[in-house]
Each structure stands twice: as C-alpha cells, then as structure tokens.
C-alpha cells in the first residue's frame, strides 16, 4: 500500500469524531426517548417502560445511521443536539423533573 492510498489524519479524525458522536449522542437520544415514551404512552407503567426501552434500540440505530449519513460532522452534531433538546423539552413538559413523578 502506497502512502497516497492511505487516508490522511484529517479523514481519520473525522471518522473518529463520527464514531464518538454516534456512540455518545446516539445513547443520549435513545435514553431521552425511552424516558419520554415511558411517561407519555397511554398504557400500564411497566408496559410503557418496556415499550420505550425496546423503541430506544431502534432510535439508537437510527441515530448512528444518521451520524454517518450526514454531510459533515457539525451537521450531525447539530441535528442530534436539536433532537436531544426537543426530547428534554418534552420530558420537562411531561413533568419528569417534578417531585410528583418520582412517587
């Protein structure tokens, strides 16, 4: 393999950044969505938690695919951050941060 065919440092860092964003950002979005679904689904609490958890696996996979399909790393981070902010806002509106939900 010649030196020309090997990817440069910039490319390697971009791929490493996408891997980190996919792992951390995907986990964050999946966790937030599981929590929101557990609170808002109109079924028994145990079933809502199970459904939210199962759905979070597909959401995580979708987030990972999005990170690697995005045009650049900044756009992928911006979209995942926006989704996370919307989910956190939904949790806030659902009352997840109040003391009444904990009981």
Short mmCIF file of the C-alpha atoms (twelve columns), coordinates in Angstrom:
data_MODEL
# 
_entry.id   MODEL 
# 
loop_
_atom_site.group_PDB 
_atom_site.id 
_atom_site.type_symbol 
_atom_site.label_atom_id 
_atom_site.label_alt_id 
_atom_site.label_comp_id 
_atom_site.label_asym_id 
_atom_site.label_seq_id 
_atom_site.Cartn_x 
_atom_site.Cartn_y 
_atom_site.Cartn_z 
_atom_site.pdbx_PDB_model_num 
ATOM 1   C CA . UNK A 1   0.000   0.000  0.000  1 
ATOM 2   C CA . UNK A 2   1.494   3.299  -1.014 1 
ATOM 3   C CA . UNK A 3   1.413   6.463  1.057  1 
ATOM 4   C CA . UNK A 4   -1.051  8.027  -1.395 1 
ATOM 5   C CA . UNK A 5   -3.709  5.385  -0.864 1 
ATOM 6   C CA . UNK A 6   -3.685  5.707  2.942  1 
ATOM 7   C CA . UNK A 7   -6.228  8.118  4.425  1 
ATOM 8   C CA . UNK A 8   -4.849  11.280 5.980  1 
ATOM 9   C CA . UNK A 9   -5.032  12.429 9.547  1 
ATOM 10  C CA . UNK A 10  -7.971  14.766 8.845  1 
ATOM 11  C CA . UNK A 11  -10.060 11.922 7.470  1 
ATOM 12  C CA . UNK A 12  -9.181  9.672  10.388 1 
ATOM 13  C CA . UNK A 13  -10.145 12.355 12.895 1 
ATOM 14  C CA . UNK A 14  -13.443 12.946 11.093 1 
ATOM 15  C CA . UNK A 15  -14.285 9.259  11.265 1 
ATOM 16  C CA . UNK A 16  -13.239 9.093  14.930 1 
ATOM 17  C CA . UNK A 17  -15.446 12.106 15.661 1 
ATOM 18  C CA . UNK A 18  -18.395 10.435 13.984 1 
ATOM 19  C CA . UNK A 19  -17.817 7.256  15.990 1 
ATOM 20  C CA . UNK A 20  -17.762 9.204  19.258 1 
ATOM 21  C CA . UNK A 21  -20.809 11.264 18.278 1 
ATOM 22  C CA . UNK A 22  -22.701 8.137  17.199 1 
ATOM 23  C CA . UNK A 23  -21.936 6.370  20.470 1 
ATOM 24  C CA . UNK A 24  -22.458 9.240  22.911 1 
ATOM 25  C CA . UNK A 25  -25.104 11.213 21.024 1 
ATOM 26  C CA . UNK A 26  -26.998 8.117  19.975 1 
ATOM 27  C CA . UNK A 27  -27.063 6.861  23.541 1 
ATOM 28  C CA . UNK A 28  -28.244 10.231 24.822 1 
ATOM 29  C CA . UNK A 29  -31.064 10.497 22.294 1 
ATOM 30  C CA . UNK A 30  -32.089 6.889  22.919 1 
ATOM 31  C CA . UNK A 31  -32.121 7.369  26.697 1 
ATOM 32  C CA . UNK A 32  -34.137 10.574 26.470 1 
ATOM 33  C CA . UNK A 33  -36.632 8.981  24.102 1 
ATOM 34  C CA . UNK A 34  -37.025 5.918  26.323 1 
ATOM 35  C CA . UNK A 35  -37.721 8.139  29.318 1 
ATOM 36  C CA . UNK A 36  -40.214 10.279 27.406 1 
ATOM 37  C CA . UNK A 37  -42.034 7.290  25.975 1 
ATOM 38  C CA . UNK A 38  -42.233 5.692  29.417 1 
ATOM 39  C CA . UNK A 39  -44.009 8.799  30.674 1 
ATOM 40  C CA . UNK A 40  -46.365 9.590  27.821 1 
ATOM 41  C CA . UNK A 41  -47.511 6.220  26.465 1 
ATOM 42  C CA . UNK A 42  -51.115 5.542  27.491 1 
ATOM 43  C CA . UNK A 43  -50.669 2.093  28.995 1 
ATOM 44  C CA . UNK A 44  -49.653 0.497  32.265 1 
ATOM 45  C CA . UNK A 45  -46.378 1.903  33.606 1 
ATOM 46  C CA . UNK A 46  -44.486 -1.392 33.242 1 
ATOM 47  C CA . UNK A 47  -45.636 -1.818 29.651 1 
ATOM 48  C CA . UNK A 48  -44.793 1.795  28.811 1 
ATOM 49  C CA . UNK A 49  -41.279 1.361  30.210 1 
ATOM 50  C CA . UNK A 50  -40.758 -1.855 28.252 1 
ATOM 51  C CA . UNK A 51  -42.093 -0.305 25.051 1 
ATOM 52  C CA . UNK A 52  -39.947 2.794  25.480 1 
ATOM 53  C CA . UNK A 53  -36.865 0.707  26.123 1 
ATOM 54  C CA . UNK A 54  -37.458 -1.503 23.088 1 
ATOM 55  C CA . UNK A 55  -38.092 1.531  20.886 1 
ATOM 56  C CA . UNK A 56  -34.878 3.132  22.118 1 
ATOM 57  C CA . UNK A 57  -32.827 0.391  20.423 1 
ATOM 58  C CA . UNK A 58  -34.276 1.333  17.033 1 
ATOM 59  C CA . UNK A 59  -33.835 5.026  17.819 1 
ATOM 60  C CA . UNK A 60  -30.173 4.441  18.706 1 
ATOM 61  C CA . UNK A 61  -29.632 2.579  15.434 1 
ATOM 62  C CA . UNK A 62  -31.315 5.404  13.527 1 
ATOM 63  C CA . UNK A 63  -29.125 7.989  15.256 1 
ATOM 64  C CA . UNK A 64  -25.984 6.044  14.366 1 
ATOM 65  C CA . UNK A 65  -27.066 5.772  10.736 1 
ATOM 66  C CA . UNK A 66  -27.846 9.500  10.662 1 
ATOM 67  C CA . UNK A 67  -24.426 10.437 12.073 1 
ATOM 68  C CA . UNK A 68  -22.639 8.506  9.343  1 
ATOM 69  C CA . UNK A 69  -25.027 9.646  6.592  1 
ATOM 70  C CA . UNK A 70  -24.829 13.361 7.426  1 
ATOM 71  C CA . UNK A 71  -22.899 15.627 5.101  1 
ATOM 72  C CA . UNK A 72  -20.416 16.636 7.798  1 
ATOM 73  C CA . UNK A 73  -19.761 16.142 11.494 1 
ATOM 74  C CA . UNK A 74  -21.029 19.583 12.508 1 
ATOM 75  C CA . UNK A 75  -24.396 18.997 10.846 1 
ATOM 76  C CA . UNK A 76  -24.721 15.590 12.506 1 
ATOM 77  C CA . UNK A 77  -23.917 17.090 15.912 1 
ATOM 78  C CA . UNK A 78  -26.353 19.959 15.372 1 
ATOM 79  C CA . UNK A 79  -29.220 17.644 14.417 1 
ATOM 80  C CA . UNK A 80  -28.578 15.222 17.292 1 
ATOM 81  C CA . UNK A 81  -28.307 18.140 19.715 1 
ATOM 82  C CA . UNK A 82  -31.583 19.557 18.432 1 
ATOM 83  C CA . UNK A 83  -33.342 16.224 18.793 1 
ATOM 84  C CA . UNK A 84  -31.951 15.849 22.315 1 
ATOM 85  C CA . UNK A 85  -33.150 19.355 23.210 1 
ATOM 86  C CA . UNK A 86  -36.637 18.603 21.884 1 
ATOM 87  C CA . UNK A 87  -36.791 15.352 23.845 1 
ATOM 88  C CA . UNK A 88  -35.576 17.088 27.015 1 
ATOM 89  C CA . UNK A 89  -38.246 19.750 26.493 1 
ATOM 90  C CA . UNK A 90  -40.838 17.034 26.084 1 
ATOM 91  C CA . UNK A 91  -39.688 15.436 29.313 1 
ATOM 92  C CA . UNK A 92  -39.955 18.787 31.050 1 
ATOM 93  C CA . UNK A 93  -43.465 19.317 29.711 1 
ATOM 94  C CA . UNK A 94  -44.435 15.796 30.778 1 
ATOM 95  C CA . UNK A 95  -43.353 16.661 34.311 1 
ATOM 96  C CA . UNK A 96  -40.350 14.376 34.512 1 
ATOM 97  C CA . UNK A 97  -38.376 16.884 36.568 1 
ATOM 98  C CA . UNK A 98  -41.019 17.449 39.218 1 
ATOM 99  C CA . UNK A 99  -41.189 15.627 42.540 1 
ATOM 100 C CA . UNK A 100 -44.682 14.283 41.836 1 
ATOM 101 C CA . UNK A 101 -43.465 11.847 39.140 1 
ATOM 102 C CA . UNK A 102 -40.921 10.207 41.462 1 
ATOM 103 C CA . UNK A 103 -43.616 8.854  43.783 1 
# 
